[in-house]
């Protein structure tokens, strides 16, 4: 089971994960049957290939800049910006520059 962030403790998403040269790092913030929250860092040029998910997911960029493609349409998000990826629509994530994001997935009942 993935280690979650400590509860009842203040943290900053951007400071809670490091960049890895040429890689992607992920940490589980919360993991529940109803969904989960994960923190990711991407080195410039790194990507998650196109895929679909059976439930909605929200990306919040906390550092840098990334390209989120939803249903073939690219969106450039910068620190402080958020987008919701609808269920069953193909999407991908690419680091335009180094960036960190929070991914929140909520499962449908």
Residue pairs with C-beta under 8 A, 6 or more apart in sequence:
1 31
2 28
2 31
3 28
4 28
4 29
4 30
4 31
5 11
5 16
5 27
5 28
5 29
5 30
13 39
13 62
13 100
13 102
14 62
14 63
14 100
16 27
16 39
17 25
17 27
17 39
17 40
17 41
17 100
18 25
18 41
19 25
19 41
19 42
19 43
19 98
19 100
20 41
20 43
21 43
22 43
22 46
23 43
23 46
24 40
24 41
24 42
24 43
24 46
24 48
25 40
25 41
26 38
26 39
26 40
27 38
27 39
27 40
28 36
28 37
28 38
29 36
29 37
29 38
29 39
29 102
30 36
30 37
31 37
33 107
34 106
34 107
35 55
35 104
35 105
35 106
35 107
36 104
36 105
37 102
37 103
37 104
37 105
38 102
38 103
38 105
39 100
39 101
39 102
39 103
40 100
40 101
40 102
40 103
41 63
41 98
41 99
41 100
42 64
42 66
42 93
42 94
42 95
42 98
42 99
42 100
42 101
43 95
43 98
44 95
44 96
44 97
44 98
45 94
45 95
46 94
46 95
47 92
47 93
47 94
47 95
48 92
48 93
48 94
49 92
50 69
50 90
50 91
50 92
51 90
51 91
51 92
52 87
52 88
52 89
52 90
52 91
53 85
53 87
53 88
53 91
53 105
54 87
54 88
54 107
54 108
55 87
55 105
55 106
55 107
55 108
56 84
56 85
56 86
56 87
56 105
56 106
57 84
57 85
57 91
57 103
57 104
57 105
57 106
58 82
58 83
58 84
58 85
58 103
58 104
58 105
59 66
59 68
59 77
59 82
59 83
59 85
59 93
59 101
59 102
59 103
60 81
60 82
60 101
60 102
60 104
61 77
61 78
61 79
61 80
61 81
61 82
61 99
61 100
61 101
62 79
62 80
62 100
62 101
62 102
63 79
63 98
63 99
63 100
64 78
64 79
64 95
64 96
64 97
64 98
64 99
64 100
65 76
65 77
65 78
65 79
65 95
65 96
65 97
65 99
66 76
66 77
66 93
66 94
66 95
66 96
66 99
66 101
67 74
67 75
67 76
67 77
67 93
67 94
67 95
67 96
68 74
68 75
68 77
68 83
68 85
68 91
68 92
68 93
69 75
69 91
69 92
69 93
69 94
70 83
70 85
70 86
70 89
70 90
70 91
71 89
71 90
71 91
72 90
75 83
76 96
77 83
79 99
85 91
87 108
93 101
